[in-house]
Amino acid sequence: MARKKNPPYKTGDHCFFVNTRNKIRFGKIKSTHESTDGVLHYQIVDTTDYRFNIVEHKYCADTDKLLKGVKRPAKR
């Protein structure tokens, strides 16, 4: 099944995201950044434990069902 196109988020929006431990969390976007290669990144505050996370756009979605099976690569 193809994944739906995910529009970019703005500061103040809420979304689901995959954290570094591959858990789906819900948070508020504090700021948006674009890297030199054009990849969108968000600074997100987790609403459960109030941790700051830096997350790429591809690991964010409007519903948690869209993130089922999405995994972030392991750090080396």
CHARMM-style PDB file with segment names, atoms N, HN, CA, C and O in Angstrom:
ATOM      1  N   MET     1       0.840  -1.172   0.000  1.00  0.00      PROA
ATOM      2  CA  MET     1       0.000   0.000   0.000  1.00  0.00      PROA
ATOM      3  C   MET     1       0.890   1.241   0.000  1.00  0.00      PROA
ATOM      4  O   MET     1       1.810   1.344   0.811  1.00  0.00      PROA
ATOM      5  N   ALA     2       0.626   2.168  -0.890  1.00  0.00      PROA
ATOM      6  HN  ALA     2      -0.121   2.085  -1.549  1.00  0.00      PROA
ATOM      7  CA  ALA     2       1.414   3.393  -0.983  1.00  0.00      PROA
ATOM      8  C   ALA     2       1.021   4.346   0.145  1.00  0.00      PROA
ATOM      9  O   ALA     2      -0.142   4.425   0.541  1.00  0.00      PROA
ATOM     10  N   ARG     3       2.010   5.056   0.641  1.00  0.00      PROA
ATOM     11  HN  ARG     3       2.955   4.991   0.319  1.00  0.00      PROA
ATOM     12  CA  ARG     3       1.783   5.999   1.710  1.00  0.00      PROA
ATOM     13  C   ARG     3       1.236   7.306   1.147  1.00  0.00      PROA
ATOM     14  O   ARG     3       1.683   7.760   0.093  1.00  0.00      PROA
ATOM     15  N   LYS     4       0.273   7.916   1.839  1.00  0.00      PROA
ATOM     16  HN  LYS     4      -0.090   7.548   2.695  1.00  0.00      PROA
ATOM     17  CA  LYS     4      -0.312   9.170   1.408  1.00  0.00      PROA
ATOM     18  C   LYS     4       0.721  10.287   1.446  1.00  0.00      PROA
ATOM     19  O   LYS     4       1.619  10.270   2.287  1.00  0.00      PROA
ATOM     20  N   LYS     5       0.604  11.254   0.547  1.00  0.00      PROA
ATOM     21  HN  LYS     5      -0.126  11.267  -0.136  1.00  0.00      PROA
ATOM     22  CA  LYS     5       1.493  12.419   0.546  1.00  0.00      PROA
ATOM     23  C   LYS     5       1.269  13.207   1.824  1.00  0.00      PROA
ATOM     24  O   LYS     5       0.135  13.526   2.180  1.00  0.00      PROA
ATOM     25  N   ASN     6       2.347  13.514   2.502  1.00  0.00      PROA
ATOM     26  HN  ASN     6       3.269  13.255   2.213  1.00  0.00      PROA
ATOM     27  CA  ASN     6       2.300  14.186   3.787  1.00  0.00      PROA
ATOM     28  C   ASN     6       2.717  15.651   3.610  1.00  0.00      PROA
ATOM     29  O   ASN     6       3.891  15.914   3.349  1.00  0.00      PROA
ATOM     30  N   PRO     7       1.801  16.604   3.743  1.00  0.00      PROA
ATOM     31  CA  PRO     7       2.183  18.013   3.559  1.00  0.00      PROA
ATOM     32  C   PRO     7       3.088  18.488   4.691  1.00  0.00      PROA
ATOM     33  O   PRO     7       3.037  17.939   5.791  1.00  0.00      PROA
ATOM     34  N   PRO     8       3.916  19.502   4.436  1.00  0.00      PROA
ATOM     35  CA  PRO     8       4.796  20.011   5.501  1.00  0.00      PROA
ATOM     36  C   PRO     8       3.996  20.647   6.639  1.00  0.00      PROA
ATOM     37  O   PRO     8       2.909  21.186   6.433  1.00  0.00      PROA
ATOM     38  N   TYR     9       4.555  20.571   7.821  1.00  0.00      PROA
ATOM     39  HN  TYR     9       5.439  20.133   7.988  1.00  0.00      PROA
ATOM     40  CA  TYR     9       3.920  21.150   9.003  1.00  0.00      PROA
ATOM     41  C   TYR     9       4.496  22.527   9.289  1.00  0.00      PROA
ATOM     42  O   TYR     9       5.587  22.869   8.833  1.00  0.00      PROA
ATOM     43  N   LYS    10       3.738  23.316  10.057  1.00  0.00      PROA
ATOM     44  HN  LYS    10       2.852  23.038  10.428  1.00  0.00      PROA
ATOM     45  CA  LYS    10       4.175  24.647  10.466  1.00  0.00      PROA
ATOM     46  C   LYS    10       4.408  24.656  11.971  1.00  0.00      PROA
ATOM     47  O   LYS    10       3.966  23.755  12.684  1.00  0.00      PROA
ATOM     48  N   THR    11       5.097  25.666  12.437  1.00  0.00      PROA
ATOM     49  HN  THR    11       5.457  26.397  11.858  1.00  0.00      PROA
ATOM     50  CA  THR    11       5.311  25.842  13.869  1.00  0.00      PROA
ATOM     51  C   THR    11       3.963  25.956  14.571  1.00  0.00      PROA
ATOM     52  O   THR    11       3.095  26.718  14.147  1.00  0.00      PROA
ATOM     53  N   GLY    12       3.797  25.195  15.645  1.00  0.00      PROA
ATOM     54  HN  GLY    12       4.502  24.576  15.990  1.00  0.00      PROA
ATOM     55  CA  GLY    12       2.551  25.198  16.396  1.00  0.00      PROA
ATOM     56  C   GLY    12       1.626  24.044  16.067  1.00  0.00      PROA
ATOM     57  O   GLY    12       0.686  23.774  16.815  1.00  0.00      PROA
ATOM     58  N   ASP    13       1.874  23.351  14.951  1.00  0.00      PROA
ATOM     59  HN  ASP    13       2.637  23.570  14.342  1.00  0.00      PROA
ATOM     60  CA  ASP    13       1.066  22.189  14.584  1.00  0.00      PROA
ATOM     61  C   ASP    13       1.376  21.016  15.512  1.00  0.00      PROA
ATOM     62  O   ASP    13       2.427  20.978  16.152  1.00  0.00      PROA
ATOM     63  N   HSD    14       0.453  20.065  15.577  1.00  0.00      PROA
ATOM     64  HN  HSD    14      -0.401  20.095  15.057  1.00  0.00      PROA
ATOM     65  CA  HSD    14       0.654  18.828  16.320  1.00  0.00      PROA
ATOM     66  C   HSD    14       0.708  17.669  15.333  1.00  0.00      PROA
ATOM     67  O   HSD    14       0.021  17.687  14.312  1.00  0.00      PROA
ATOM     68  N   CYS    15       1.520  16.666  15.635  1.00  0.00      PROA
ATOM     69  HN  CYS    15       2.078  16.651  16.464  1.00  0.00      PROA
ATOM     70  CA  CYS    15       1.616  15.499  14.757  1.00  0.00      PROA
ATOM     71  C   CYS    15       2.138  14.297  15.541  1.00  0.00      PROA
ATOM     72  O   CYS    15       2.679  14.430  16.639  1.00  0.00      PROA
ATOM     73  N   PHE    16       1.961  13.137  14.951  1.00  0.00      PROA
ATOM     74  HN  PHE    16       1.522  13.028  14.059  1.00  0.00      PROA
ATOM     75  CA  PHE    16       2.565  11.919  15.460  1.00  0.00      PROA
ATOM     76  C   PHE    16       3.940  11.784  14.819  1.00  0.00      PROA
ATOM     77  O   PHE    16       4.142  12.222  13.687  1.00  0.00      PROA
ATOM     78  N   PHE    17       4.893  11.176  15.540  1.00  0.00      PROA
ATOM     79  HN  PHE    17       4.729  10.820  16.459  1.00  0.00      PROA
ATOM     80  CA  PHE    17       6.234  10.989  15.001  1.00  0.00      PROA
ATOM     81  C   PHE    17       6.852   9.728  15.584  1.00  0.00      PROA
ATOM     82  O   PHE    17       6.404   9.221  16.612  1.00  0.00      PROA
ATOM     83  N   VAL    18       7.889   9.228  14.914  1.00  0.00      PROA
ATOM     84  HN  VAL    18       8.253   9.641  14.078  1.00  0.00      PROA
ATOM     85  CA  VAL    18       8.636   8.068  15.386  1.00  0.00      PROA
ATOM     86  C   VAL    18       9.888   8.596  16.083  1.00  0.00      PROA
ATOM     87  O   VAL    18      10.700   9.285  15.464  1.00  0.00      PROA
ATOM     88  N   ASN    19      10.048   8.272  17.374  1.00  0.00      PROA
ATOM     89  HN  ASN    19       9.389   7.713  17.876  1.00  0.00      PROA
ATOM     90  CA  ASN    19      11.216   8.779  18.098  1.00  0.00      PROA
ATOM     91  C   ASN    19      12.431   7.882  17.844  1.00  0.00      PROA
ATOM     92  O   ASN    19      12.345   6.934  17.063  1.00  0.00      PROA
ATOM     93  N   THR    20      13.547   8.171  18.488  1.00  0.00      PROA
ATOM     94  HN  THR    20      13.617   8.941  19.122  1.00  0.00      PROA
ATOM     95  CA  THR    20      14.786   7.435  18.246  1.00  0.00      PROA
ATOM     96  C   THR    20      14.711   5.977  18.711  1.00  0.00      PROA
ATOM     97  O   THR    20      15.525   5.154  18.292  1.00  0.00      PROA
ATOM     98  N   ARG    21      13.750   5.657  19.565  1.00  0.00      PROA
ATOM     99  HN  ARG    21      13.089   6.325  19.905  1.00  0.00      PROA
ATOM    100  CA  ARG    21      13.560   4.275  20.022  1.00  0.00      PROA
ATOM    101  C   ARG    21      12.474   3.561  19.226  1.00  0.00      PROA
ATOM    102  O   ARG    21      11.992   2.502  19.628  1.00  0.00      PROA
ATOM    103  N   ASN    22      12.092   4.151  18.091  1.00  0.00      PROA
ATOM    104  HN  ASN    22      12.483   5.012  17.765  1.00  0.00      PROA
ATOM    105  CA  ASN    22      11.072   3.613  17.188  1.00  0.00      PROA
ATOM    106  C   ASN    22       9.705   3.456  17.840  1.00  0.00      PROA
ATOM    107  O   ASN    22       8.952   2.540  17.511  1.00  0.00      PROA
ATOM    108  N   LYS    23       9.392   4.350  18.761  1.00  0.00      PROA
ATOM    109  HN  LYS    23      10.004   5.094  19.029  1.00  0.00      PROA
ATOM    110  CA  LYS    23       8.072   4.403  19.372  1.00  0.00      PROA
ATOM    111  C   LYS    23       7.289   5.546  18.740  1.00  0.00      PROA
ATOM    112  O   LYS    23       7.850   6.607  18.467  1.00  0.00      PROA
ATOM    113  N   ILE    24       6.011   5.338  18.509  1.00  0.00      PROA
ATOM    114  HN  ILE    24       5.555   4.476  18.731  1.00  0.00      PROA
ATOM    115  CA  ILE    24       5.168   6.392  17.943  1.00  0.00      PROA
ATOM    116  C   ILE    24       4.707   7.282  19.081  1.00  0.00      PROA
ATOM    117  O   ILE    24       4.115   6.816  20.054  1.00  0.00      PROA
ATOM    118  N   ARG    25       4.990   8.580  18.943  1.00  0.00      PROA
ATOM    119  HN  ARG    25       5.472   8.959  18.153  1.00  0.00      PROA
ATOM    120  CA  ARG    25       4.667   9.561  19.976  1.00  0.00      PROA
ATOM    121  C   ARG    25       3.880  10.711  19.348  1.00  0.00      PROA
ATOM    122  O   ARG    25       3.818  10.833  18.124  1.00  0.00      PROA
ATOM    123  N   PHE    26       3.285  11.546  20.184  1.00  0.00      PROA
ATOM    124  HN  PHE    26       3.335  11.447  21.178  1.00  0.00      PROA
ATOM    125  CA  PHE    26       2.532  12.709  19.740  1.00  0.00      PROA
ATOM    126  C   PHE    26       3.205  13.947  20.302  1.00  0.00      PROA
ATOM    127  O   PHE    26       3.591  13.968  21.471  1.00  0.00      PROA
ATOM    128  N   GLY    27       3.350  14.985  19.474  1.00  0.00      PROA
ATOM    129  HN  GLY    27       3.036  14.968  18.525  1.00  0.00      PROA
ATOM    130  CA  GLY    27       4.029  16.176  19.949  1.00  0.00      PROA
ATOM    131  C   GLY    27       3.635  17.435  19.209  1.00  0.00      PROA
ATOM    132  O   GLY    27       2.892  17.407  18.228  1.00  0.00      PROA
ATOM    133  N   LYS    28       4.157  18.543  19.714  1.00  0.00      PROA
ATOM    134  HN  LYS    28       4.760  18.566  20.511  1.00  0.00      PROA
ATOM    135  CA  LYS    28       3.911  19.870  19.138  1.00  0.00      PROA
ATOM    136  C   LYS    28       5.193  20.356  18.473  1.00  0.00      PROA
ATOM    137  O   LYS    28       6.274  20.258  19.054  1.00  0.00      PROA
ATOM    138  N   ILE    29       5.075  20.875  17.267  1.00  0.00      PROA
ATOM    139  HN  ILE    29       4.197  20.955  16.795  1.00  0.00      PROA
ATOM    140  CA  ILE    29       6.231  21.362  16.525  1.00  0.00      PROA
ATOM    141  C   ILE    29       6.615  22.744  17.035  1.00  0.00      PROA
ATOM    142  O   ILE    29       5.820  23.683  16.986  1.00  0.00      PROA
ATOM    143  N   LYS    30       7.851  22.852  17.525  1.00  0.00      PROA
ATOM    144  HN  LYS    30       8.496  22.089  17.565  1.00  0.00      PROA
ATOM    145  CA  LYS    30       8.360  24.127  18.037  1.00  0.00      PROA
ATOM    146  C   LYS    30       9.017  24.952  16.941  1.00  0.00      PROA
ATOM    147  O   LYS    30       8.900  26.177  16.934  1.00  0.00      PROA
ATOM    148  N   SER    31       9.715  24.286  16.004  1.00  0.00      PROA
ATOM    149  HN  SER    31       9.811  23.291  16.009  1.00  0.00      PROA
ATOM    150  CA  SER    31      10.359  25.009  14.902  1.00  0.00      PROA
ATOM    151  C   SER    31      10.581  24.070  13.732  1.00  0.00      PROA
ATOM    152  O   SER    31      10.633  22.850  13.889  1.00  0.00      PROA
ATOM    153  N   THR    32      10.710  24.667  12.552  1.00  0.00      PROA
ATOM    154  HN  THR    32      10.668  25.658  12.424  1.00  0.00      PROA
ATOM    155  CA  THR    32      10.972  23.887  11.344  1.00  0.00      PROA
ATOM    156  C   THR    32      12.309  24.337  10.764  1.00  0.00      PROA
ATOM    157  O   THR    32      12.674  25.509  10.853  1.00  0.00      PROA
ATOM    158  N   HSD    33      13.032  23.390  10.169  1.00  0.00      PROA
ATOM    159  HN  HSD    33      12.735  22.438  10.096  1.00  0.00      PROA
ATOM    160  CA  HSD    33      14.344  23.670   9.580  1.00  0.00      PROA
ATOM    161  C   HSD    33      14.462  22.908   8.274  1.00  0.00      PROA
ATOM    162  O   HSD    33      13.894  21.827   8.121  1.00  0.00      PROA
ATOM    163  N   GLU    34      15.203  23.475   7.337  1.00  0.00      PROA
ATOM    164  HN  GLU    34      15.665  24.354   7.461  1.00  0.00      PROA
ATOM    165  CA  GLU    34      15.475  22.791   6.085  1.00  0.00      PROA
ATOM    166  C   GLU    34      16.978  22.693   5.914  1.00  0.00      PROA
ATOM    167  O   GLU    34      17.684  23.699   5.980  1.00  0.00      PROA
ATOM    168  N   SER    35      17.471  21.471   5.693  1.00  0.00      PROA
ATOM    169  HN  SER    35      16.898  20.654   5.640  1.00  0.00      PROA
ATOM    170  CA  SER    35      18.906  21.274   5.534  1.00  0.00      PROA
ATOM    171  C   SER    35      19.341  21.709   4.136  1.00  0.00      PROA
ATOM    172  O   SER    35      18.509  22.019   3.284  1.00  0.00      PROA
ATOM    173  N   THR    36      20.655  21.727   3.914  1.00  0.00      PROA
ATOM    174  HN  THR    36      21.331  21.475   4.607  1.00  0.00      PROA
ATOM    175  CA  THR    36      21.184  22.190   2.631  1.00  0.00      PROA
ATOM    176  C   THR    36      20.764  21.296   1.475  1.00  0.00      PROA
ATOM    177  O   THR    36      20.714  21.751   0.332  1.00  0.00      PROA
ATOM    178  N   ASP    37      20.457  20.023   1.754  1.00  0.00      PROA
ATOM    179  HN  ASP    37      20.497  19.653   2.683  1.00  0.00      PROA
ATOM    180  CA  ASP    37      20.009  19.130   0.683  1.00  0.00      PROA
ATOM    181  C   ASP    37      18.488  19.112   0.526  1.00  0.00      PROA
ATOM    182  O   ASP    37      17.957  18.275  -0.205  1.00  0.00      PROA
ATOM    183  N   GLY    38      17.788  20.012   1.193  1.00  0.00      PROA
ATOM    184  HN  GLY    38      18.220  20.691   1.786  1.00  0.00      PROA
ATOM    185  CA  GLY    38      16.348  20.176   1.014  1.00  0.00      PROA
ATOM    186  C   GLY    38      15.465  19.309   1.883  1.00  0.00      PROA
ATOM    187  O   GLY    38      14.256  19.258   1.657  1.00  0.00      PROA
ATOM    188  N   VAL    39      16.023  18.620   2.873  1.00  0.00      PROA
ATOM    189  HN  VAL    39      17.005  18.661   3.057  1.00  0.00      PROA
ATOM    190  CA  VAL    39      15.240  17.747   3.755  1.00  0.00      PROA
ATOM    191  C   VAL    39      14.678  18.579   4.907  1.00  0.00      PROA
ATOM    192  O   VAL    39      15.408  19.319   5.566  1.00  0.00      PROA
ATOM    193  N   LEU    40      13.355  18.445   5.142  1.00  0.00      PROA
ATOM    194  HN  LEU    40      12.761  17.844   4.607  1.00  0.00      PROA
ATOM    195  CA  LEU    40      12.718  19.154   6.245  1.00  0.00      PROA
ATOM    196  C   LEU    40      12.962  18.421   7.564  1.00  0.00      PROA
ATOM    197  O   LEU    40      12.871  17.195   7.630  1.00  0.00      PROA
ATOM    198  N   HSD    41      13.274  19.189   8.616  1.00  0.00      PROA
ATOM    199  HN  HSD    41      13.347  20.185   8.563  1.00  0.00      PROA
ATOM    200  CA  HSD    41      13.439  18.665   9.972  1.00  0.00      PROA
ATOM    201  C   HSD    41      12.571  19.509  10.895  1.00  0.00      PROA
ATOM    202  O   HSD    41      12.376  20.703  10.667  1.00  0.00      PROA
ATOM    203  N   TYR    42      12.059  18.877  11.928  1.00  0.00      PROA
ATOM    204  HN  TYR    42      12.217  17.907  12.113  1.00  0.00      PROA
ATOM    205  CA  TYR    42      11.239  19.577  12.909  1.00  0.00      PROA
ATOM    206  C   TYR    42      11.820  19.385  14.296  1.00  0.00      PROA
ATOM    207  O   TYR    42      12.342  18.321  14.630  1.00  0.00      PROA
ATOM    208  N   GLN    43      11.719  20.442  15.100  1.00  0.00      PROA
ATOM    209  HN  GLN    43      11.295  21.306  14.829  1.00  0.00      PROA
ATOM    210  CA  GLN    43      12.018  20.321  16.521  1.00  0.00      PROA
ATOM    211  C   GLN    43      10.661  20.129  17.192  1.00  0.00      PROA
ATOM    212  O   GLN    43       9.819  21.027  17.183  1.00  0.00      PROA
ATOM    213  N   ILE    44      10.461  18.946  17.775  1.00  0.00      PROA
ATOM    214  HN  ILE    44      11.145  18.217  17.782  1.00  0.00      PROA
ATOM    215  CA  ILE    44       9.161  18.569  18.324  1.00  0.00      PROA
ATOM    216  C   ILE    44       9.292  18.323  19.816  1.00  0.00      PROA
ATOM    217  O   ILE    44      10.247  17.695  20.272  1.00  0.00      PROA
ATOM    218  N   VAL    45       8.310  18.830  20.581  1.00  0.00      PROA
ATOM    219  HN  VAL    45       7.534  19.340  20.210  1.00  0.00      PROA
ATOM    220  CA  VAL    45       8.243  18.558  22.013  1.00  0.00      PROA
ATOM    221  C   VAL    45       7.205  17.460  22.220  1.00  0.00      PROA
ATOM    222  O   VAL    45       6.031  17.631  21.890  1.00  0.00      PROA
ATOM    223  N   ASP    46       7.649  16.336  22.767  1.00  0.00      PROA
ATOM    224  HN  ASP    46       8.603  16.198  23.035  1.00  0.00      PROA
ATOM    225  CA  ASP    46       6.771  15.209  23.055  1.00  0.00      PROA
ATOM    226  C   ASP    46       5.779  15.635  24.135  1.00  0.00      PROA
ATOM    227  O   ASP    46       6.189  16.122  25.189  1.00  0.00      PROA
ATOM    228  N   THR    47       4.475  15.457  23.887  1.00  0.00      PROA
ATOM    229  HN  THR    47       4.142  15.061  23.031  1.00  0.00      PROA
ATOM    230  CA  THR    47       3.468  15.897  24.859  1.00  0.00      PROA
ATOM    231  C   THR    47       3.345  14.962  26.057  1.00  0.00      PROA
ATOM    232  O   THR    47       2.724  15.325  27.057  1.00  0.00      PROA
ATOM    233  N   THR    48       3.926  13.766  25.976  1.00  0.00      PROA
ATOM    234  HN  THR    48       4.431  13.471  25.164  1.00  0.00      PROA
ATOM    235  CA  THR    48       3.849  12.820  27.092  1.00  0.00      PROA
ATOM    236  C   THR    48       4.916  13.101  28.143  1.00  0.00      PROA
ATOM    237  O   THR    48       4.602  13.237  29.326  1.00  0.00      PROA
ATOM    238  N   ASP    49       6.185  13.190  27.714  1.00  0.00      PROA
ATOM    239  HN  ASP    49       6.440  13.080  26.754  1.00  0.00      PROA
ATOM    240  CA  ASP    49       7.259  13.379  28.690  1.00  0.00      PROA
ATOM    241  C   ASP    49       8.049  14.671  28.463  1.00  0.00      PROA
ATOM    242  O   ASP    49       9.093  14.869  29.085  1.00  0.00      PROA
ATOM    243  N   TYR    50       7.568  15.545  27.587  1.00  0.00      PROA
ATOM    244  HN  TYR    50       6.720  15.384  27.082  1.00  0.00      PROA
ATOM    245  CA  TYR    50       8.137  16.884  27.352  1.00  0.00      PROA
ATOM    246  C   TYR    50       9.617  16.854  26.969  1.00  0.00      PROA
ATOM    247  O   TYR    50      10.385  17.714  27.400  1.00  0.00      PROA
ATOM    248  N   ARG    51      10.014  15.882  26.173  1.00  0.00      PROA
ATOM    249  HN  ARG    51       9.390  15.184  25.823  1.00  0.00      PROA
ATOM    250  CA  ARG    51      11.375  15.810  25.644  1.00  0.00      PROA
ATOM    251  C   ARG    51      11.408  16.466  24.271  1.00  0.00      PROA
ATOM    252  O   ARG    51      10.450  16.378  23.504  1.00  0.00      PROA
ATOM    253  N   PHE    52      12.520  17.121  23.973  1.00  0.00      PROA
ATOM    254  HN  PHE    52      13.299  17.192  24.597  1.00  0.00      PROA
ATOM    255  CA  PHE    52      12.712  17.709  22.651  1.00  0.00      PROA
ATOM    256  C   PHE    52      13.292  16.658  21.718  1.00  0.00      PROA
ATOM    257  O   PHE    52      14.193  15.910  22.099  1.00  0.00      PROA
ATOM    258  N   ASN    53      12.774  16.601  20.499  1.00  0.00      PROA
ATOM    259  HN  ASN    53      12.042  17.208  20.189  1.00  0.00      PROA
ATOM    260  CA  ASN    53      13.215  15.648  19.491  1.00  0.00      PROA
ATOM    261  C   ASN    53      13.449  16.388  18.183  1.00  0.00      PROA
ATOM    262  O   ASN    53      12.706  17.312  17.852  1.00  0.00      PROA
ATOM    263  N   ILE    54      14.466  15.995  17.443  1.00  0.00      PROA
ATOM    264  HN  ILE    54      15.069  15.245  17.711  1.00  0.00      PROA
ATOM    265  CA  ILE    54      14.681  16.481  16.083  1.00  0.00      PROA
ATOM    266  C   ILE    54      14.278  15.335  15.160  1.00  0.00      PROA
ATOM    267  O   ILE    54      14.854  14.249  15.218  1.00  0.00      PROA
ATOM    268  N   VAL    55      13.283  15.585  14.307  1.00  0.00      PROA
ATOM    269  HN  VAL    55      12.814  16.467  14.259  1.00  0.00      PROA
ATOM    270  CA  VAL    55      12.690  14.521  13.512  1.00  0.00      PROA
ATOM    271  C   VAL    55      12.604  14.958  12.054  1.00  0.00      PROA
ATOM    272  O   VAL    55      12.200  16.083  11.759  1.00  0.00      PROA
ATOM    273  N   GLU    56      12.986  14.059  11.142  1.00  0.00      PROA
ATOM    274  HN  GLU    56      13.314  13.146  11.382  1.00  0.00      PROA
ATOM    275  CA  GLU    56      12.813  14.327   9.716  1.00  0.00      PROA
ATOM    276  C   GLU    56      11.331  14.247   9.362  1.00  0.00      PROA
ATOM    277  O   GLU    56      10.552  13.570  10.031  1.00  0.00      PROA
ATOM    278  N   HSD    57      10.963  14.950   8.300  1.00  0.00      PROA
ATOM    279  HN  HSD    57      11.597  15.501   7.756  1.00  0.00      PROA
ATOM    280  CA  HSD    57       9.574  15.003   7.866  1.00  0.00      PROA
ATOM    281  C   HSD    57       9.018  13.609   7.549  1.00  0.00      PROA
ATOM    282  O   HSD    57       7.841  13.346   7.797  1.00  0.00      PROA
ATOM    283  N   LYS    58       9.839  12.727   7.010  1.00  0.00      PROA
ATOM    284  HN  LYS    58      10.795  12.940   6.808  1.00  0.00      PROA
ATOM    285  CA  LYS    58       9.347  11.402   6.621  1.00  0.00      PROA
ATOM    286  C   LYS    58       8.956  10.536   7.811  1.00  0.00      PROA
ATOM    287  O   LYS    58       8.310   9.505   7.624  1.00  0.00      PROA
ATOM    288  N   TYR    59       9.327  10.922   9.026  1.00  0.00      PROA
ATOM    289  HN  TYR    59       9.851  11.760   9.178  1.00  0.00      PROA
ATOM    290  CA  TYR    59       8.954  10.182  10.229  1.00  0.00      PROA
ATOM    291  C   TYR    59       7.821  10.863  10.994  1.00  0.00      PROA
ATOM    292  O   TYR    59       7.623  10.588  12.177  1.00  0.00      PROA
ATOM    293  N   CYS    60       7.071  11.752  10.326  1.00  0.00      PROA
ATOM    294  HN  CYS    60       7.231  11.976   9.365  1.00  0.00      PROA
ATOM    295  CA  CYS    60       5.936  12.448  10.931  1.00  0.00      PROA
ATOM    296  C   CYS    60       4.673  12.151  10.130  1.00  0.00      PROA
ATOM    297  O   CYS    60       4.737  11.924   8.922  1.00  0.00      PROA
ATOM    298  N   ALA    61       3.515  12.154  10.812  1.00  0.00      PROA
ATOM    299  HN  ALA    61       3.463  12.339  11.794  1.00  0.00      PROA
ATOM    300  CA  ALA    61       2.243  11.911  10.138  1.00  0.00      PROA
ATOM    301  C   ALA    61       1.100  12.487  10.969  1.00  0.00      PROA
ATOM    302  O   ALA    61       1.258  12.774  12.156  1.00  0.00      PROA
ATOM    303  N   ASP    62      -0.053  12.649  10.324  1.00  0.00      PROA
ATOM    304  HN  ASP    62      -0.181  12.416   9.360  1.00  0.00      PROA
ATOM    305  CA  ASP    62      -1.230  13.170  11.010  1.00  0.00      PROA
ATOM    306  C   ASP    62      -1.900  12.127  11.903  1.00  0.00      PROA
ATOM    307  O   ASP    62      -2.523  12.478  12.905  1.00  0.00      PROA
ATOM    308  N   THR    63      -1.776  10.857  11.550  1.00  0.00      PROA
ATOM    309  HN  THR    63      -1.270  10.571  10.736  1.00  0.00      PROA
ATOM    310  CA  THR    63      -2.359   9.787  12.369  1.00  0.00      PROA
ATOM    311  C   THR    63      -1.283   8.748  12.684  1.00  0.00      PROA
ATOM    312  O   THR    63      -0.323   8.574  11.934  1.00  0.00      PROA
ATOM    313  N   ASP    64      -1.466   8.075  13.794  1.00  0.00      PROA
ATOM    314  HN  ASP    64      -2.246   8.215  14.404  1.00  0.00      PROA
ATOM    315  CA  ASP    64      -0.491   7.052  14.179  1.00  0.00      PROA
ATOM    316  C   ASP    64      -0.570   5.828  13.280  1.00  0.00      PROA
ATOM    317  O   ASP    64       0.408   5.090  13.169  1.00  0.00      PROA
ATOM    318  N   LYS    65      -1.701   5.594  12.640  1.00  0.00      PROA
ATOM    319  HN  LYS    65      -2.496   6.194  12.731  1.00  0.00      PROA
ATOM    320  CA  LYS    65      -1.843   4.440  11.739  1.00  0.00      PROA
ATOM    321  C   LYS    65      -0.930   4.559  10.516  1.00  0.00      PROA
ATOM    322  O   LYS    65      -0.483   3.543   9.982  1.00  0.00      PROA
ATOM    323  N   LEU    66      -0.648   5.784  10.067  1.00  0.00      PROA
ATOM    324  HN  LEU    66      -1.011   6.609  10.500  1.00  0.00      PROA
ATOM    325  CA  LEU    66       0.239   5.980   8.921  1.00  0.00      PROA
ATOM    326  C   LEU    66       1.689   5.633   9.259  1.00  0.00      PROA
ATOM    327  O   LEU    66       2.489   5.390   8.355  1.00  0.00      PROA
ATOM    328  N   LEU    67       2.035   5.605  10.538  1.00  0.00      PROA
ATOM    329  HN  LEU    67       1.385   5.803  11.272  1.00  0.00      PROA
ATOM    330  CA  LEU    67       3.414   5.334  10.948  1.00  0.00      PROA
ATOM    331  C   LEU    67       3.635   3.878  11.356  1.00  0.00      PROA
ATOM    332  O   LEU    67       4.754   3.512  11.717  1.00  0.00      PROA
ATOM    333  N   LYS    68       2.615   3.051  11.309  1.00  0.00      PROA
ATOM    334  HN  LYS    68       1.706   3.348  11.016  1.00  0.00      PROA
ATOM    335  CA  LYS    68       2.778   1.635  11.651  1.00  0.00      PROA
ATOM    336  C   LYS    68       3.797   1.006  10.713  1.00  0.00      PROA
ATOM    337  O   LYS    68       3.664   1.111   9.494  1.00  0.00      PROA
ATOM    338  N   GLY    69       4.799   0.359  11.263  1.00  0.00      PROA
ATOM    339  HN  GLY    69       4.907   0.273  12.254  1.00  0.00      PROA
ATOM    340  CA  GLY    69       5.825  -0.308  10.466  1.00  0.00      PROA
ATOM    341  C   GLY    69       6.967   0.589  10.024  1.00  0.00      PROA
ATOM    342  O   GLY    69       7.918   0.100   9.415  1.00  0.00      PROA
ATOM    343  N   VAL    70       6.908   1.894  10.309  1.00  0.00      PROA
ATOM    344  HN  VAL    70       6.135   2.291  10.804  1.00  0.00      PROA
ATOM    345  CA  VAL    70       7.999   2.803   9.945  1.00  0.00      PROA
ATOM    346  C   VAL    70       9.066   2.721  11.019  1.00  0.00      PROA
ATOM    347  O   VAL    70       8.767   2.874  12.203  1.00  0.00      PROA
ATOM    348  N   LYS    71      10.295   2.484  10.625  1.00  0.00      PROA
ATOM    349  HN  LYS    71      10.538   2.360   9.663  1.00  0.00      PROA
ATOM    350  CA  LYS    71      11.420   2.370  11.557  1.00  0.00      PROA
ATOM    351  C   LYS    71      12.503   3.359  11.184  1.00  0.00      PROA
ATOM    352  O   LYS    71      12.783   3.569  10.004  1.00  0.00      PROA
ATOM    353  N   ARG    72      13.116   3.968  12.192  1.00  0.00      PROA
ATOM    354  HN  ARG    72      12.889   3.797  13.151  1.00  0.00      PROA
ATOM    355  CA  ARG    72      14.272   4.824  11.966  1.00  0.00      PROA
ATOM    356  C   ARG    72      15.529   3.945  11.983  1.00  0.00      PROA
ATOM    357  O   ARG    72      15.590   2.961  12.720  1.00  0.00      PROA
ATOM    358  N   PRO    73      16.516   4.299  11.180  1.00  0.00      PROA
ATOM    359  CA  PRO    73      17.745   3.484  11.187  1.00  0.00      PROA
ATOM    360  C   PRO    73      18.467   3.593  12.537  1.00  0.00      PROA
ATOM    361  O   PRO    73      18.438   4.635  13.192  1.00  0.00      PROA
ATOM    362  N   ALA    74      19.109   2.501  12.931  1.00  0.00      PROA
ATOM    363  HN  ALA    74      19.133   1.655  12.400  1.00  0.00      PROA
ATOM    364  CA  ALA    74      19.842   2.468  14.200  1.00  0.00      PROA
ATOM    365  C   ALA    74      21.098   3.304  14.111  1.00  0.00      PROA
ATOM    366  O   ALA    74      21.764   3.342  13.077  1.00  0.00      PROA
ATOM    367  N   LYS    75      21.419   3.979  15.215  1.00  0.00      PROA
ATOM    368  HN  LYS    75      20.878   3.948  16.056  1.00  0.00      PROA
ATOM    369  CA  LYS    75      22.677   4.752  15.271  1.00  0.00      PROA
ATOM    370  C   LYS    75      23.829   3.797  15.444  1.00  0.00      PROA
ATOM    371  O   LYS    75      23.697   2.751  16.079  1.00  0.00      PROA
ATOM    372  N   ARG    76      24.952   4.159  14.879  1.00  0.00      PROA
ATOM    373  HN  ARG    76      25.060   5.009  14.364  1.00  0.00      PROA
ATOM    374  CA  ARG    76      26.134   3.306  15.002  1.00  0.00      PROA
ATOM    375  C   ARG    76      27.073   3.836  16.029  1.00  0.00      PROA
ATOM    376  OT1 ARG    76      28.126   3.244  16.268  1.00  0.00      PROA
TER     377      ARG     76
END
